[in-house]
């Protein structure tokens, strides 16, 4: 669970594979983001425009870190539930980590990159302690 910098919005993570965006003042649920596995955590970035989530591997799905765009001044119906950035964390014995950028409403596909480093070790899952968005599509975690 994470409250935005100005305490107007809240994101909650749960074991039912969902992250919810809430209006703190009214208690109204604004949007639900469905994930492929149980969600361990959600954290707002500085400035409250984006938040990141971490979900566990589940069934055939790998662990993932996802970043969503949710500006406070945007109408919740205009927000996309697709992540702007998706980092798929694969087990050590599989292919390297996959990173995808995209997901903005009205934009198909995205850019996919694969980590080609010699070190193939990928942790099963980790928690985000700090997330800072430094530009429209760049995130430092």
MIKOL-71652 format. One line per field, with one value per residue (C-alpha): chain; x, y, z. Coordinates in nm, 3 decimals, padded with zeros to 5 digits, always signed. Each point is the difference from the previous one (the first is absolute). Last residue first. Layout:
<recs>
cadena <- [A_...]
px <- [X_...]
py <- [Y_...]
pz <- [Z_...]
</recs>
This chain:
<recs>
cadena <- [A_A_A_A_A_A_A_A_A_A_A_A_A_A_A_A_A_A_A_A_A_A_A_A_A_A_A_A_A_A_A_A_A_A_A_A_A_A_A_A_A_A_A_A_A_A_A_A_A_A_A_A_A_A_A_A_A_A_A_A_A_A_A_A_A_A_A_A_A_A_A_A_A_A_A_A_A_A_A_A_A_A_A_A_A_A_A_A_A_A_A_A_A_A_A_A_A_A_A_A_A_A_A_A_A_A_A_A_A_A_A_A_A_A_A_A_A_A_A_A_A_A_A_A_A_A_A_A_A_A_A_A_A_A_A_A_A_A_A_A_A]
px <- [+01.438_+00.079_-00.271_+00.024_-00.301_-00.122_+00.308_+00.178_-00.259_+00.131_-00.087_+00.137_-00.020_-00.145_-00.023_+00.168_-00.099_+00.153_+00.342_+00.150_+00.344_+00.092_+00.327_+00.141_-00.202_-00.252_-00.293_-00.287_-00.177_-00.360_-00.140_-00.374_-00.311_-00.292_-00.040_-00.348_+00.030_+00.363_+00.123_+00.355_+00.340_+00.093_+00.292_+00.082_+00.241_+00.227_-00.118_-00.076_+00.216_+00.031_-00.374_-00.149_-00.070_-00.230_+00.048_-00.301_+00.000_-00.300_-00.228_-00.342_-00.294_-00.030_-00.139_-00.276_-00.277_+00.194_-00.020_+00.353_+00.097_+00.163_+00.223_-00.018_+00.275_+00.081_+00.338_+00.025_+00.243_-00.071_+00.047_-00.045_-00.330_-00.054_-00.166_+00.068_+00.325_-00.040_-00.113_+00.181_-00.175_+00.120_-00.186_-00.013_-00.099_+00.028_+00.290_+00.256_-00.106_-00.287_+00.062_-00.189_+00.092_-00.014_-00.262_-00.114_+00.040_-00.094_-00.114_-00.335_+00.000_-00.324_-00.107_-00.161_-00.121_-00.181_+00.102_-00.114_+00.306_+00.255_-00.097_+00.113_+00.210_-00.016_+00.264_-00.121_+00.142_-00.221_+00.301_-00.038_+00.150_-00.152_+00.053_-00.117_-00.083_-00.045_+00.272_+00.214_+00.301_-00.223_-00.084_+00.151_-00.131]
py <- [+00.165_+00.271_+00.051_+00.142_+00.038_+00.357_+00.101_-00.056_-00.215_-00.092_-00.326_-00.088_-00.311_-00.227_-00.360_-00.296_-00.317_-00.324_+00.160_-00.024_-00.151_-00.005_+00.190_+00.019_+00.312_-00.006_+00.160_-00.013_+00.303_+00.044_+00.331_+00.050_-00.152_+00.224_+00.357_+00.146_-00.014_-00.024_-00.356_+00.039_-00.115_-00.365_-00.154_-00.372_-00.165_-00.265_-00.337_-00.287_-00.190_+00.298_+00.051_+00.295_+00.345_+00.186_+00.376_+00.193_+00.374_+00.213_-00.266_-00.072_+00.112_+00.314_+00.317_+00.192_-00.133_+00.122_+00.361_+00.134_+00.271_-00.249_-00.150_-00.381_-00.148_-00.358_-00.165_-00.378_-00.237_-00.360_-00.355_-00.264_-00.149_-00.375_-00.049_+00.310_+00.193_+00.281_+00.354_+00.330_+00.331_+00.347_+00.330_+00.303_+00.368_+00.038_+00.245_-00.252_-00.347_-00.173_-00.351_-00.328_-00.328_-00.377_-00.052_-00.360_-00.106_+00.095_+00.352_+00.178_+00.378_+00.128_+00.364_+00.286_-00.173_+00.269_+00.067_+00.361_+00.184_-00.275_-00.054_-00.357_-00.187_-00.377_-00.262_-00.352_-00.351_-00.127_+00.018_+00.374_+00.338_+00.336_+00.336_+00.317_+00.344_+00.344_-00.019_+00.271_-00.226_-00.291_-00.269_-00.347_-00.347]
pz <- [-00.940_-00.254_-00.256_-00.348_-00.227_+00.061_+00.198_+00.329_+00.177_+00.344_+00.171_+00.342_+00.214_-00.267_+00.120_-00.166_-00.181_-00.128_-00.051_-00.349_-00.057_-00.369_+00.039_-00.352_-00.072_-00.282_+00.179_-00.245_-00.136_-00.110_-00.123_-00.002_-00.147_-00.077_+00.119_+00.053_+00.377_+00.099_+00.039_-00.117_+00.123_+00.031_+00.191_-00.016_+00.244_-00.152_-00.137_+00.237_+00.250_+00.234_+00.031_-00.189_+00.134_-00.238_+00.009_-00.130_-00.065_-00.093_+00.146_-00.151_+00.218_-00.213_+00.153_-00.181_+00.225_+00.306_-00.133_+00.020_+00.254_+00.237_-00.267_-00.008_-00.222_+00.097_+00.061_+00.014_+00.173_-00.090_+00.130_-00.269_-00.114_-00.061_+00.339_+00.210_+00.029_+00.250_-00.079_+00.057_-00.067_-00.099_+00.017_-00.225_+00.014_+00.378_+00.007_+00.123_-00.111_+00.175_+00.133_-00.037_+00.164_+00.001_-00.271_-00.041_-00.364_-00.357_+00.091_-00.032_+00.049_+00.155_-00.027_+00.195_+00.318_+00.197_+00.361_-00.050_+00.134_-00.072_-00.365_-00.067_-00.256_+00.031_-00.067_-00.069_-00.007_+00.288_+00.233_+00.030_-00.082_+00.094_-00.167_+00.176_-00.130_+00.158_+00.268_-00.165_-00.066_-00.103_+00.259_-00.038_+00.086]
</recs>
